[in-house]
Amino acid sequence: MKKSLSRIITLTKRDFKEILRDPLSLIFTLGMPLFMEILFYLIFHKLTPQFEMKYLAPGIVVFAQSFISLFVGLLIAMDRSTSFLTRLYVSNAKSYEFIFSYALSMIPIIFVQSFLFFLVGVIIDSSIFSINMVFAILISIVTSLHFIALGILLGSLCNEKSIGGISSIVIAGQSVLSGMWFPIEGLSEGMITFMNILPFRNATKLVQNTMNGINDVYKDFLIPLIIVLVYTIISFILAIIVFKRKMKSN
């Protein structure tokens, strides 16, 4: 157990260094959602309540986490394209150790993302500041685990040339079906039911509800949390299985 933990820590440090060696991708991951937060607020906040900062900031936090899927997926795909992972895999390192190290290396980025987007939200609209914002940041770290696991899964399945396109399709699809950008009241009951079981929508609802106050603990917090955690666990299990098979086939 101690040896496994030591390997995870060592791999996490290495992965985090690799993240810092790609400042352009890091800037894009932080900068693009931040630009959208400011732009959408300035254009739309007087037109629809969806783009009021108290809803937009938590929504952008979750939207930005989908970019993490692309970021971590690209990191794994690039590692797989070299002999780095192959050399490590023939050692005593286990598949889950690789997966957990990739996940842990992304947590500081997630925290900076969440803190930055909420901070900008407060600068633009100081009325949203409350102690709930701290809890929302903590919950956003929980929701990010699904997107990290999804990125690891995609990075294990795709090569470095295809990961960008595949991840973009997944990000766009999840974003549209989250109901974050448009009201869903006019959609069919079946479509709304389908959207309500998807991870992106529930992650968004979870962070927004935590930020703005929970009226019904079961409906507003526990159900979204359970749905997100189920998707997260499934994604991590699939990521470990696929990663292990891919490494054995190399």
Buried (B, 14 or more C-beta within 10 A) or exposed (E): EEEBEEBBEEBBEBBBEBBEEBEEBBEBBBEEBBEBBBEBBEEBBEEEEBBBBBBBBBBBBBBBBBBBBBBBBBBBBBBBEEEEBEEBBEEEBBBBBBBBBBBBBBBEBBBEBBBBBBEBBBEBBEEBEBEBBEBBBEBBBBBBBBBBBBBBBBBBBBEBEEBBEBBBEBBEEBBEBBBBEEEBEEBEEEEBEEBBEBBBBBBBBBBBBBBBEBEEEEEBBEBBBEBBBBBBEBBBBBBBEBBBEBBEEE
